[in-house]
């Protein structure tokens, strides 16, 4: 049986930290589905469609990695695609507190779903998507923080 993991998130945008977690996760799982969810409490800076295309391009040479947008509960989406694992990256203890609560809720909804945490590589732990969006919003260079060329990507409200 294939070991399929979901790596869920808003990925707005997909960062070098996300990339690192996926690359390391490929050593643990047969397939990783980078699953872009719709967080109803967040307004997107970059469109889901653009992020799907960009992430697919980033991993075009890695047949273990798929990208798919979804709506609804992550635990239900995992059932739908046959994933038994959620892959999550942790930068710090604050992330752990947040992710632990979500992992427990996901396990309640889907008892067969196991969450696997990978500690973020130290050189990538200080940055997050919110910081990248803010730097970009005010014209700063974010290229060192993302694994793709940003030149063709426009914010939703631009």
N, CA, C and O of each residue as an XYZ file, in Angstrom:
632
protein
N       0.838     -1.179      0.000
C       0.000      0.000      0.000
C       0.891      1.254      0.000
O       1.840      1.355      0.777
N       0.572      2.186     -0.869
C       1.352      3.415     -0.973
C       1.152      4.292      0.259
O       0.051      4.403      0.797
N       2.246      4.907      0.685
C       2.214      5.854      1.798
C       2.028      7.253      1.205
O       2.981      7.887      0.752
N       0.760      7.721      1.221
C       0.421      9.019      0.643
C       0.215     10.016      1.770
O      -0.523      9.760      2.722
N       0.884     11.165      1.643
C       0.750     12.233      2.630
C       0.192     13.482      1.969
O       0.537     13.813      0.835
N      -0.672     14.164      2.695
C      -1.105     15.502      2.295
C      -0.187     16.498      2.980
O       0.173     16.331      4.145
N       0.187     17.530      2.246
C       0.862     18.677      2.842
C      -0.080     19.852      2.613
O       0.025     20.556      1.609
N      -1.016     20.061      3.566
C      -2.045     21.073      3.355
C      -1.597     22.463      3.799
O      -0.773     22.608      4.702
N      -2.150     23.466      3.156
C      -1.884     24.838      3.555
C      -2.495     25.803      2.571
O      -3.057     25.406      1.551
N      -2.376     27.085      2.893
C      -2.848     28.104      1.962
C      -1.749     28.446      0.954
O      -2.045     28.862     -0.166
N      -0.493     28.274      1.339
C       0.650     28.496      0.454
C       0.489     29.805     -0.319
O       0.444     29.829     -1.549
N       0.406     30.881      0.445
C       0.131     32.202     -0.121
C       1.225     33.191      0.266
O       0.973     34.106      1.050
N       2.444     33.024     -0.271
C       2.890     32.097     -1.306
C       3.594     30.863     -0.722
O       3.801     30.757      0.487
N       3.946     29.952     -1.603
C       4.735     28.774     -1.289
C       6.170     29.233     -1.061
O       6.752     29.896     -1.919
N       6.745     28.885      0.089
C       8.055     29.404      0.486
C       9.157     28.348      0.387
O       8.888     27.170      0.154
N      10.382     28.785      0.565
C      11.499     27.847      0.626
C      11.349     26.896      1.812
O      11.797     25.751      1.744
N      10.727     27.356      2.891
C      10.461     26.471      4.031
C       9.498     25.362      3.649
O       9.705     24.206      4.017
N       8.449     25.701      2.917
C       7.508     24.686      2.424
C       8.230     23.701      1.503
O       8.058     22.486      1.609
N       9.032     24.246      0.607
C       9.785     23.414     -0.333
C      10.671     22.416      0.422
O      10.723     21.236      0.076
N      11.356     22.895      1.442
C      12.242     22.048      2.241
C      11.468     20.905      2.909
O      11.931     19.764      2.913
N      10.310     21.201      3.462
C       9.500     20.166      4.110
C       9.065     19.115      3.087
O       9.112     17.919      3.376
N       8.647     19.544      1.907
C       8.230     18.588      0.871
C       9.414     17.721      0.444
O       9.282     16.501      0.344
N      10.559     18.333      0.194
C      11.735     17.568     -0.225
C      12.106     16.514      0.819
O      12.392     15.368      0.471
N      12.102     16.890      2.067
C      12.426     15.950      3.140
C      11.328     14.905      3.301
O      11.611     13.745      3.599
N      10.075     15.313      3.103
C       8.953     14.378      3.185
C       9.006     13.317      2.096
O       8.512     12.206      2.286
N       9.597     13.651      0.965
C       9.724     12.671     -0.128
C      10.581     11.477      0.279
O      10.495     10.415     -0.337
N      11.395     11.639      1.298
C      12.199     10.521      1.809
C      11.345      9.583      2.673
O      11.711      8.428      2.888
N      10.224     10.077      3.158
C       9.373      9.317      4.075
C       8.143      8.703      3.407
O       7.636      7.676      3.860
N       7.663      9.330      2.330
C       6.392      8.935      1.723
C       6.564      8.605      0.247
O       7.476      9.101     -0.414
N       5.663      7.752     -0.261
C       5.671      7.414     -1.683
C       5.186      8.574     -2.528
O       5.708      8.822     -3.615
N       4.181      9.289     -2.027
C       3.637     10.460     -2.717
C       3.260     11.518     -1.701
O       2.832     11.214     -0.587
N       3.426     12.762     -2.107
C       2.976     13.902     -1.309
C       2.057     14.731     -2.187
O       2.412     15.114     -3.302
N       0.877     14.998     -1.667
C      -0.067     15.871     -2.361
C      -0.027     17.219     -1.647
O      -0.498     17.355     -0.518
N       0.540     18.203     -2.321
C       0.513     19.561     -1.789
C      -0.905     20.048     -2.033
O      -1.311     20.286     -3.170
N      -1.645     20.191     -0.953
C      -3.073     20.474     -1.063
C      -3.354     21.893     -0.589
O      -3.168     22.232      0.579
N      -3.805     22.704     -1.529
C      -4.060     24.112     -1.241
C      -5.524     24.268     -0.860
O      -6.428     24.125     -1.684
N      -5.722     24.565      0.412
C      -7.073     24.713      0.929
C      -7.529     26.152      0.882
O      -6.744     27.078      0.678
N      -8.810     26.307      1.077
C      -9.404     27.635      1.120
C      -9.716     27.956      2.568
O     -10.699     27.457      3.116
N      -8.893     28.784      3.195
C      -9.100     29.189      4.578
C     -10.110     30.335      4.594
O      -9.807     31.440      4.144
N     -11.295     30.073      5.107
C     -12.368     31.065      5.073
C     -12.060     32.304      5.905
O     -12.707     33.336      5.729
N     -11.076     32.222      6.817
C     -10.739     33.386      7.638
C      -9.627     34.232      7.031
O      -9.215     35.227      7.626
N      -9.137     33.849      5.852
C      -8.047     34.590      5.213
C      -8.456     35.073      3.830
O      -9.162     34.379      3.099
N      -8.004     36.265      3.485
C      -8.150     36.783      2.137
C      -6.828     36.523      1.415
O      -5.767     36.882      1.925
N      -6.881     35.909      0.246
C      -5.651     35.518     -0.458
C      -4.968     36.709     -1.122
O      -5.621     37.601     -1.664
N      -3.654     36.701     -1.065
C      -2.820     37.690     -1.752
C      -2.582     37.247     -3.190
O      -2.691     38.050     -4.117
N      -2.253     35.959     -3.379
C      -2.083     35.356     -4.704
C      -3.211     34.342     -4.895
O      -3.649     33.718     -3.929
N      -3.678     34.175     -6.113
C      -4.801     33.275     -6.361
C      -4.386     31.809     -6.178
O      -3.223     31.447     -6.358
N      -5.358     30.991     -5.818
C      -5.132     29.550     -5.687
C      -4.672     28.980     -7.022
O      -3.746     28.170     -7.065
N      -5.313     29.399     -8.114
C      -4.974     28.887     -9.439
C      -3.512     29.181     -9.794
O      -2.814     28.325    -10.338
N      -3.058     30.398     -9.482
C      -1.659     30.744     -9.742
C      -0.714     29.897     -8.905
O       0.307     29.424     -9.404
N      -1.053     29.701     -7.625
C      -0.175     28.914     -6.754
C      -0.122     27.454     -7.195
O       0.944     26.838     -7.154
N      -1.256     26.890     -7.618
C      -1.251     25.505     -8.110
C      -0.272     25.393     -9.276
O       0.575     24.499     -9.294
N      -0.384     26.294    -10.242
C       0.481     26.263    -11.424
C       1.952     26.433    -11.045
O       2.813     25.706    -11.542
N       2.231     27.374    -10.181
C       3.619     27.636     -9.786
C       4.220     26.444     -9.049
O       5.351     26.048     -9.333
N       3.477     25.870     -8.109
C       4.003     24.737     -7.346
C       4.176     23.520     -8.254
O       5.145     22.775     -8.113
N       3.245     23.314     -9.181
C       3.415     22.229    -10.155
C       4.711     22.422    -10.949
O       5.435     21.460    -11.203
N       4.997     23.660    -11.336
C       6.231     23.943    -12.074
C       7.469     23.678    -11.216
O       8.466     23.146    -11.705
N       7.401     24.051     -9.943
C       8.533     23.838     -9.034
C       8.875     22.351     -8.932
O      10.049     21.982     -8.887
N       7.850     21.501     -8.895
C       8.056     20.057     -8.706
C       7.867     19.241     -9.993
O       7.651     18.031     -9.925
N       7.945     19.879    -11.147
C       7.667     19.186    -12.417
C       8.572     17.984    -12.649
O       8.189     17.060    -13.368
N       9.751     17.973    -12.065
C      10.677     16.855    -12.249
C      10.622     15.842    -11.112
O      11.448     14.931    -11.057
N       9.668     15.986    -10.213
C       9.542     15.069     -9.082
C       8.192     14.350     -9.172
O       7.168     14.915     -8.787
N       8.179     13.123     -9.670
C       6.908     12.411     -9.858
C       6.224     12.017     -8.547
O       5.075     11.577     -8.567
N       6.900     12.164     -7.427
C       6.288     11.845     -6.134
C       5.333     12.935     -5.656
O       4.495     12.695     -4.787
N       5.460     14.127     -6.223
C       4.721     15.286     -5.723
C       3.616     15.679     -6.686
O       3.839     15.835     -7.886
N       2.405     15.836     -6.129
C       1.244     16.304     -6.876
C       0.739     17.571     -6.178
O       1.035     17.808     -5.007
N      -0.011     18.359     -6.900
C      -0.596     19.580     -6.342
C      -2.081     19.574     -6.657
O      -2.492     19.299     -7.785
N      -2.883     19.883     -5.636
C      -4.330     19.900     -5.853
C      -4.983     20.894     -4.896
O      -4.686     20.903     -3.702
N      -5.861     21.718     -5.422
C      -6.672     22.607     -4.594
C      -7.874     21.817     -4.080
O      -8.333     20.871     -4.722
N      -8.371     22.217     -2.922
C      -9.548     21.544     -2.374
C     -10.348     22.517     -1.520
O      -9.849     23.563     -1.106
N     -11.594     22.150     -1.269
C     -12.466     22.912     -0.373
C     -12.977     21.956      0.683
O     -13.081     20.753      0.441
N     -13.290     22.474      1.830
C     -13.819     21.640      2.892
C     -12.756     21.268      3.898
O     -11.691     21.881      3.966
N     -13.068     20.250      4.676
C     -12.166     19.816      5.738
C     -10.991     19.025      5.179
O     -11.154     18.182      4.296
N      -9.822     19.307      5.699
C      -8.613     18.596      5.285
C      -8.748     17.100      5.544
O      -8.358     16.288      4.705
N      -9.294     16.732      6.693
C      -9.442     15.312      7.051
C     -10.354     14.588      6.059
O     -10.114     13.426      5.732
N     -11.377     15.256      5.589
C     -12.260     14.656      4.582
C     -11.557     14.544      3.234
O     -11.708     13.544      2.532
N     -10.789     15.570      2.873
C     -10.047     15.529      1.618
C      -9.029     14.384      1.648
O      -8.818     13.716      0.636
N      -8.406     14.160      2.790
C      -7.445     13.054      2.929
C      -8.126     11.722      2.609
O      -7.571     10.897      1.883
N      -9.329     11.514      3.152
C     -10.087     10.291      2.848
C     -10.332     10.172      1.353
O     -10.146      9.109      0.760
N     -10.752     11.281      0.753
C     -11.111     11.313     -0.663
C      -9.947     10.880     -1.563
O     -10.155     10.196     -2.564
N      -8.715     11.285     -1.200
C      -7.556     10.973     -2.050
C      -6.737      9.786     -1.542
O      -5.706      9.452     -2.126
N      -7.186      9.150     -0.464
C      -6.503      7.967      0.050
C      -5.244      8.257      0.842
O      -4.384      7.385      0.971
N      -5.117      9.460      1.374
C      -3.948      9.815      2.188
C      -4.183      9.403      3.637
O      -5.242      9.670      4.205
N      -3.200      8.762      4.218
C      -3.276      8.343      5.627
C      -2.427      9.232      6.533
O      -2.427      9.069      7.753
N      -1.696     10.184      5.917
C      -0.787     11.034      6.678
C      -0.965     12.491      6.293
O      -1.244     12.816      5.139
N      -0.800     13.366      7.281
C      -0.672     14.797      7.039
C       0.765     15.156      7.361
O       1.281     14.765      8.408
N       1.408     15.882      6.490
C       2.770     16.349      6.696
C       2.701     17.815      7.074
O       2.072     18.616      6.383
N       3.351     18.164      8.177
C       3.337     19.545      8.649
C       4.740     19.945      9.083
O       5.488     19.135      9.630
N       5.084     21.191      8.836
C       6.361     21.732      9.278
C       6.160     22.570     10.529
O       5.158     23.270     10.670
N       7.126     22.490     11.436
C       7.079     23.271     12.676
C       8.304     24.173     12.768
O       9.437     23.698     12.682
N       8.077     25.474     12.943
C       9.183     26.417     13.102
C       9.534     26.645     14.559
O      10.689     26.901     14.898
N       8.519     26.549     15.430
C       8.730     26.912     16.836
C       7.622     26.316     17.702
O       6.750     25.602     17.205
N       7.665     26.612     18.990
C       6.673     26.040     19.909
C       5.276     26.607     19.656
O       4.280     25.925     19.900
N       5.195     27.829     19.178
C       3.886     28.403     18.849
C       3.235     27.600     17.729
O       2.044     27.294     17.791
N       4.018     27.257     16.704
C       3.504     26.397     15.633
C       3.025     25.072     16.199
O       1.968     24.575     15.810
N       3.805     24.488     17.127
C       3.425     23.193     17.683
C       2.073     23.277     18.384
O       1.223     22.412     18.176
N       1.859     24.291     19.202
C       0.581     24.432     19.912
C      -0.584     24.497     18.931
O      -1.598     23.823     19.115
N      -0.437     25.300     17.906
C      -1.477     25.452     16.891
C      -1.690     24.144     16.125
O      -2.822     23.682     15.981
N      -0.607     23.559     15.639
C      -0.690     22.344     14.829
C      -1.185     21.140     15.629
O      -1.889     20.288     15.087
N      -0.835     21.062     16.882
C      -1.282     19.960     17.731
C      -2.805     19.976     17.869
O      -3.448     18.929     17.800
N      -3.369     21.141     18.060
C      -4.823     21.263     18.169
C      -5.505     20.825     16.872
O      -6.504     20.107     16.896
N      -4.956     21.265     15.748
C      -5.523     20.878     14.455
C      -5.376     19.378     14.231
O      -6.298     18.729     13.737
N      -4.221     18.826     14.592
C      -3.992     17.382     14.415
C      -5.009     16.569     15.207
O      -5.505     15.555     14.717
N      -5.323     17.002     16.418
C      -6.306     16.291     17.236
C      -7.694     16.361     16.598
O      -8.422     15.369     16.576
N      -8.054     17.531     16.083
C      -9.360     17.674     15.428
C      -9.425     16.822     14.159
O     -10.436     16.170     13.900
N      -8.359     16.827     13.375
C      -8.327     16.005     12.159
C      -8.457     14.532     12.494
O      -9.137     13.787     11.787
N      -7.810     14.112     13.564
C      -7.868     12.704     13.978
C      -9.279     12.337     14.434
O      -9.721     11.203     14.247
N      -9.981     13.292     15.029
C     -11.367     13.057     15.449
C     -12.265     12.844     14.216
O     -13.110     11.949     14.200
N     -12.067     13.676     13.192
C     -12.870     13.596     11.971
C     -12.497     12.362     11.153
O     -13.361     11.717     10.559
N     -11.194     12.037     11.128
C     -10.692     10.921     10.326
C      -9.713     10.116     11.189
O      -8.516     10.404     11.181
N     -10.195      9.120     11.927
C      -9.349      8.369     12.863
C      -8.160      7.650     12.221
O      -7.222      7.268     12.921
N      -8.189      7.463     10.916
C      -7.078      6.791     10.232
C      -5.963      7.759      9.836
O      -4.949      7.334      9.282
N      -6.134      9.044     10.108
C      -5.201     10.072      9.661
C      -4.161     10.368     10.746
O      -4.500     10.739     11.870
N      -2.909     10.196     10.388
C      -1.790     10.442     11.306
C      -1.047     11.692     10.850
O      -0.719     11.821      9.671
N      -0.780     12.612     11.771
C      -0.026     13.816     11.438
C       1.443     13.596     11.756
O       1.796     13.137     12.842
N       2.291     13.929     10.793
C       3.743     13.803     10.950
C       4.337     15.204     10.896
O       4.141     15.939      9.927
N       5.063     15.563     11.947
C       5.684     16.877     12.032
C       7.161     16.797     11.684
O       7.876     15.923     12.173
N       7.612     17.710     10.838
C       9.033     17.870     10.564
C       9.452     19.244     11.084
O       8.777     20.243     10.839
N      10.550     19.280     11.789
C      11.077     20.546     12.291
C      11.706     21.286     11.112
O      12.497     20.718     10.358
N      11.348     22.547     10.967
C      11.875     23.360      9.888
C      13.390     23.485     10.006
O      13.923     23.621     11.107
N      14.069     23.440      8.887
C      15.516     23.645      8.878
C      15.819     25.022      9.483
O      15.164     26.002      9.127
N      16.795     25.111     10.389
C      17.061     26.371     11.099
C      17.247     27.586     10.191
O      16.812     28.684     10.536
N      17.876     27.405      9.055
C      18.124     28.551      8.172
C      16.838     29.097      7.546
O      16.845     30.188      6.976
N      15.726     28.344      7.647
C      14.462     28.756      7.040
C      13.383     29.099      8.060
O      12.289     29.516      7.680
N      13.668     28.932      9.330
C      12.640     29.036     10.370
C      12.163     30.465     10.643
O      11.080     30.643     11.200
N      12.918     31.460     10.279
C      12.560     32.830     10.648
C      11.582     33.498      9.694
O      11.099     34.595      9.976
N      11.289     32.869      8.595
C      10.446     33.514      7.582
C       9.114     32.779      7.443
O       9.039     31.567      7.643
N       8.074     33.522      7.102
C       6.783     32.890      6.845
C       6.073     33.635      5.717
O       6.511     34.703      5.290
N       4.993     33.067      5.253
C       4.261     33.641      4.116
C       3.770     35.052      4.392
O       3.785     35.896      3.496
N       3.336     35.321      5.617
C       2.838     36.664      5.957
C       3.931     37.714      5.787
O       3.682     38.797      5.258
N       5.130     37.393      6.233
C       6.253     38.330      6.100
C       6.581     38.530      4.626
O       6.823     39.654      4.187
N       6.590     37.454      3.873
C       6.892     37.552      2.439
C       5.854     38.428      1.739
O       6.211     39.281      0.927
N       4.580     38.224      2.047
C       3.527     39.056      1.430
C       3.734     40.530      1.774
O       3.591     41.395      0.909
N       4.063     40.816      3.012
C       4.231     42.201      3.440
C       5.425     42.856      2.742
O       5.333     43.997      2.289
N       6.531     42.141      2.658
C       7.702     42.676      1.951
C       7.339     42.941      0.492
O       7.669     43.995     -0.052
N       6.660     41.984     -0.140
C       6.280     42.128     -1.546
C       5.289     43.269     -1.748
O       5.409     44.039     -2.700
N       4.327     43.374     -0.865
C       3.290     44.410     -0.957
C       3.914     45.808     -1.023
O       3.395     46.699     -1.695
N       5.030     45.985     -0.316
C       5.675     47.301     -0.265
C       6.901     47.396     -1.167
O       7.771     48.244     -0.971
N       6.951     46.498     -2.170
C       7.961     46.620     -3.204
C       9.311     46.003     -2.898
O      10.261     46.199     -3.657
N       9.419     45.262     -1.804
C      10.695     44.638     -1.463
C      10.956     43.382     -2.266
O      10.042     42.810     -2.860
N      12.197     42.961     -2.282
C      12.621     41.780     -3.016
C      12.441     40.542     -2.134
O      13.049     40.450     -1.068
N      11.623     39.605     -2.563
C      11.349     38.387     -1.797
C      11.963     37.145     -2.436
O      11.732     36.030     -1.969
N      12.734     37.328     -3.485
C      13.232     36.205     -4.269
C      14.035     35.201     -3.450
O      14.027     34.014     -3.777
N      14.732     35.633     -2.393
C      15.523     34.716     -1.564
C      14.658     33.791     -0.709
O      15.168     32.831     -0.131
N      13.364     34.065     -0.622
C      12.483     33.326      0.280
C      11.555     32.344     -0.423
O      10.838     31.595      0.240
N      11.555     32.333     -1.755
C      10.630     31.495     -2.513
C      11.380     30.690     -3.571
O      12.400     31.154     -4.081
N      10.887     29.472     -3.917
C      11.594     28.621     -4.872
C      11.144     28.791     -6.324
O      11.209     27.843     -7.107
N      10.691     29.982     -6.685
C      10.215     30.240     -8.044
C      10.439     31.706     -8.362
O      10.697     32.513     -7.469
N      10.338     32.044     -9.638
C      10.478     33.436    -10.061
C       9.144     34.153     -9.871
O       8.113     33.701    -10.369
N       9.168     35.237     -9.172
C       7.941     35.959     -8.841
C       7.518     36.933     -9.938
O       6.401     37.450     -9.897
N       8.361     37.188    -10.890
C       8.136     38.266    -11.857
C       6.776     38.215    -12.560
O       6.187     39.264    -12.820
N       6.272     37.030    -12.869
C       5.007     36.948    -13.609
C       3.782     36.839    -12.704
O       2.654     36.843    -13.196
N       3.982     36.746    -11.419
C       2.877     36.561    -10.482
C       2.412     37.907     -9.938
O       3.212     38.689     -9.423
N       1.133     38.165    -10.056
C       0.555     39.416     -9.576
C      -0.389     39.140     -8.411
O      -1.133     38.159     -8.425
N      -0.354     40.012     -7.401
C      -1.297     39.869     -6.286
C      -2.744     40.009     -6.751
O      -3.014     40.625     -7.782
N      -3.661     39.443     -5.995
C      -5.092     39.527     -6.326
C      -5.594     40.955     -6.394
O      -6.445     41.271     -7.225
N      -5.085     41.817     -5.539
C      -5.605     43.188     -5.462
C      -4.725     44.191     -6.186
O      -4.810     45.388     -5.912
N      -3.881     43.734     -7.105
C      -2.966     44.661     -7.797
C      -3.645     45.329     -8.960
O      -3.028     46.138     -9.654
